[in-house]
Amino acid sequence: MPDVIVTHPDFVAVSITSTVSSVASEKRFQSHLTVRELKGKLEMITGASMDSMKIEVFNSNNKSIGKLTNDEAVLKDVLENGLRLHVTDPDAVGFNEGDVEKYEMSKEEYESREDTVQAFKKKNKLGRFNPEVQAKLAAQEQENKEKALKMNVGDRCEANTPNQPARRGEIMFVGETNFKAGYWVGVKFDEPVGKHDGLVEGKRYFTCQNKYGAMLQPRYVEVGDFPPLDDDLFSDDEI
């Protein structure tokens, strides 16, 4: 049986595919490496030249989430465990990216393999495969559903997500989404403290000004009498 990759905070575990080589593999790299240093290691793995290779990043759903273009970026800042790096080399002899079909492992194929990070976690009951973690996640999903069913578009609300100050706004969307399972709440904040304009991964859930919108788990959102915060309520003569 192939070696199982054990994840560690000092390492990032990813799968590697390439148009230069037909071999797909899973590797772990030290998280303090730069993208340039990663390319040097990928050159030995795939045969692609580190000076001309392109690296595209795919998530667990085989959806492209971007490319590694900054050679000075540190891996811990741009990668996480479970991603797939697809390596291409435009300078390879006879290479035409438009003519080459990228290798994309299906979710079913990945889950059936025994030499993956996910298989290791399942076997050792780690992360989301830990029964205690599963029970906690199930309770959170139930709480999200119960709260979401009591919310309506147009309700005023206050969001209190971890490590964020309280933010007020208006509910613009309530329901299930394509980007992640479970119930989510779309909020248009009163100030530009969000992440987008209601468009998430190519699908529009609501419309607002850019950086005013966010999708939140319902358990972090309270509905009620939350008027916009007015800085003018306080006099300049009072401190």
C-alpha positions in Angstrom: 0.0 0.0 0.0 1.4 3.5 -0.8 2.6 5.6 2.1 -0.1 7.6 3.9 0.6 11.3 4.2 0.3 12.5 7.8 -0.6 16.2 8.1 1.2 18.5 10.5 1.0 22.2 11.3 4.5 22.7 9.8 3.5 21.0 6.6 0.8 21.4 3.9 -0.5 18.2 2.2 -1.7 18.5 -1.4 -2.2 16.3 -4.5 -0.1 16.9 -7.6 -1.3 16.5 -11.2 0.4 17.6 -14.4 0.1 17.8 -18.2 3.8 16.9 -18.4 3.5 13.6 -16.5 0.6 11.2 -16.4 1.4 10.3 -12.8 -0.8 11.8 -10.0 0.6 11.8 -6.4 0.1 13.3 -3.0 2.9 15.1 -1.3 3.4 17.3 1.7 5.7 20.3 1.7 7.1 22.4 4.5 4.7 25.3 5.0 7.5 27.9 5.3 8.6 27.3 1.7 8.1 30.0 -0.9 6.2 29.3 -4.2 9.6 29.5 -6.0 11.0 26.8 -3.7 7.9 24.7 -4.3 8.4 25.0 -8.0 11.9 23.5 -7.6 10.4 20.5 -5.9 7.6 20.2 -8.4 10.2 20.2 -11.2 11.7 17.0 -9.8 8.2 15.4 -9.3 6.6 16.4 -12.7 9.5 17.1 -15.0 8.1 20.6 -15.8 10.7 23.4 -15.8 10.5 25.6 -12.6 11.2 28.6 -14.7 8.2 28.2 -17.0 5.7 26.1 -15.1 2.3 27.4 -14.2 0.5 26.1 -11.1 -3.3 26.1 -10.9 -5.0 25.4 -7.6 -8.2 23.2 -7.3 -10.4 22.6 -4.3 -11.8 19.3 -3.1 -14.7 19.7 -5.6 -12.2 19.9 -8.5 -13.0 23.6 -9.0 -10.2 26.0 -9.9 -9.7 28.6 -7.1 -6.8 30.5 -8.6 -3.1 30.3 -9.7 0.1 30.6 -7.8 1.7 33.6 -9.5 3.7 35.2 -6.7 7.0 33.4 -6.4 7.8 35.0 -3.1 4.5 34.0 -1.4 4.9 31.6 1.5 2.9 28.3 1.3 1.2 28.6 4.6 -0.3 31.9 3.4 -1.6 30.6 0.1 -2.3 26.9 0.5 -4.2 24.6 2.8 -4.4 20.8 3.2 -6.4 18.8 0.7 -6.0 21.1 -2.3 -4.8 19.9 -5.7 -2.0 21.6 -7.6 -2.1 21.2 -11.4 1.2 21.9 -13.1 1.6 22.9 -16.7 4.7 23.8 -18.7 4.0 26.1 -21.7 7.7 25.6 -22.8 7.4 21.8 -23.0 7.9 20.3 -26.5 4.6 20.1 -28.3 2.7 21.6 -25.4 -0.6 23.3 -26.3 -2.7 23.9 -23.2 -5.8 24.1 -25.2 -5.2 20.6 -26.6 -4.4 18.9 -23.3 -7.2 17.6 -21.2 -6.4 18.3 -17.5 -6.5 15.3 -15.1 -9.3 15.9 -12.7 -10.0 13.3 -10.1 -13.7 12.9 -9.3 -14.9 13.2 -5.8 -16.1 9.5 -5.8 -12.6 8.4 -7.0 -10.9 10.4 -4.3 -13.1 9.1 -1.6 -12.6 5.5 -2.7 -8.8 5.7 -2.5 -6.9 4.4 0.6 -3.7 6.5 0.1 -5.2 9.9 0.7 -5.1 12.4 3.5 -8.9 11.9 3.9 -8.5 8.1 4.2 -5.9 8.6 6.9 -8.2 10.9 8.8 -11.1 8.5 8.5 -9.0 5.6 9.7 -7.8 7.5 12.7 -11.0 9.4 13.4 -9.4 12.8 13.0 -10.9 16.2 12.2 -14.4 16.0 10.9 -14.3 12.2 11.2 -13.9 12.4 15.0 -17.3 11.4 16.6 -17.2 14.3 19.0 -16.5 16.7 16.1 -19.3 15.2 14.1 -21.7 15.6 17.0 -20.7 19.2 17.4 -21.1 19.9 13.7 -24.5 18.2 13.6 -25.6 20.4 16.5 -24.4 23.5 14.8 -26.2 22.6 11.6 -29.4 22.1 13.5 -29.0 25.4 15.2 -28.4 27.1 11.9 -31.5 25.6 10.4 -33.7 26.5 13.3 -32.5 30.1 13.4 -32.7 30.5 9.6 -36.3 29.4 9.5 -37.2 32.3 11.8 -35.5 34.9 9.7 -36.9 36.8 6.7 -35.5 38.9 4.0 -35.7 42.6 5.1 -35.1 41.9 8.8 -32.7 44.1 10.6 -29.9 42.2 12.2 -26.6 42.2 14.0 -23.8 39.8 13.1 -21.4 38.6 15.8 -18.9 36.3 14.1 -15.7 35.1 15.9 -12.8 37.6 16.0 -15.0 40.3 14.4 -16.6 43.4 15.9 -20.4 43.5 15.9 -21.8 44.5 12.5 -25.3 45.7 11.7 -27.3 45.4 8.5 -30.2 43.9 6.6 -30.9 40.3 5.7 -31.0 39.9 1.9 -31.0 36.1 1.6 -31.9 33.1 3.7 -31.6 29.5 2.6 -29.3 26.8 1.2 -26.5 27.6 -1.2 -24.3 26.0 -3.9 -21.0 26.9 -2.3 -21.4 24.9 1.0 -24.0 22.7 2.6 -26.5 23.9 5.2 -28.4 27.1 5.7 -26.8 30.5 5.2 -27.8 34.1 5.7 -26.9 36.8 3.2 -26.4 40.2 4.9 -26.0 43.7 3.5 -24.1 45.6 6.1 -24.6 49.3 6.8 -20.9 49.9 6.2 -18.3 48.4 3.9 -17.2 45.7 6.3 -18.3 42.7 4.1 -16.5 40.6 1.5 -18.5 41.0 -1.7 -21.6 42.3 -3.4 -23.8 39.2 -3.0 -22.0 37.2 -5.7 -20.4 34.1 -4.4 -18.4 31.6 -6.6 -20.2 32.8 -9.7 -23.8 32.7 -8.3 -25.7 35.8 -7.2 -27.6 35.4 -4.0 -28.5 39.1 -3.6 -27.3 42.5 -4.7 -25.6 45.3 -2.8 -22.5 47.5 -3.1 -19.2 45.7 -3.2 -17.7 45.0 0.3 -21.1 45.5 1.9 -22.2 41.9 1.6 -21.4 38.7 3.3 -22.8 35.1 3.7 -22.9 34.1 7.4 -24.0 31.0 9.4 -27.3 31.9 11.0 -26.0 31.1 14.5 -23.9 34.2 14.3 -26.8 36.5 13.3 -29.4 38.0 15.6 -32.6 39.5 14.3 -34.2 42.4 16.0 -34.4 46.2 16.5 -30.9 47.0 15.3 -31.0 50.5 13.7 -27.9 51.8 11.8 -25.2 53.1 14.2 -25.2 56.9 14.0 -21.8 58.4 14.8 -23.5 61.8 15.0 -25.5 60.9 18.1 -22.5 62.1 20.2 -21.4 65.7 20.4 -17.9 66.7 19.6 -18.0 68.5 23.0 -18.4 65.2 24.9 -15.7 62.6 25.2 
